């Protein structure tokens, strides 16, 4: 049952990071057309559409207003607000690979925080997988050594805020109503970004802008929902590893949408990242299977002819 929960949690995390990646691409397509805080605000607005789908059978819509753990609720709200605002700004100011290269520090922050705050045990294999995966990201994206700009700072802040959000979901526990947990992810972008966008907000013009805005807002909220569900089914360090799948999305968008060139080193990095993830996923299962086979051989007598007495 434990392995089943872990598998479900990691699959949900993969889906969450896919939603985040596509959402980030939409935000970059909106660069220069609409205020960044207004884009982030839309994540909360369009996220309201998901409420009927996450309400449990025994939950009431009033649970949206239930705050059983005020500190954790506030931490989730603030971290979501900071992460959305900072990531939109980063993707608008930086090339997509550069923004991802810093945001991909998030698994490392999650692993560290899970050890310090959640007292989770991370194996040597877990640490190596995170580090090797990050090395693979650096091979693909190869961020140049340059002076720190505001966009780079925003990407780094987004990585830290997302990591704090994952830890806050884990600390909330399974007894917190899902609507209550999700409401914190909505209130952050709605209140925080809503206040910051007032000075420069404008009504979106054109069907294309509205489509991109909806794509960003809905998928950003969907990613938060999927991450919330993943955090209740697997450890924080386990759901951090699938973030490296965003690298594949970044490469695809860079090549097909933003027309950024790719070289052989990109595919070397992809191989490193995929290998690190598959090794972490397959190695424990292979060891367990071999142990079972060995145990069966010890218990069961060998087959074959027996000597006559």
FENBELGI-V8902 format. One record per helix or strand of 3 or more residues. SS is the DSSP state (@ for helix, = for strand). FROM is the first residue (numbers start at 1). TO is the last residue. Records with the same first field share a line. If there is no record, write none. Layout:
SS->FROM-TO, FROM-TO
//
This chain:
@->2-29, 36-54, 61-65, 70-93, 96-103, 106-116, 124-141, 150-172, 178-196, 207-231, 236-256, 264-299
//
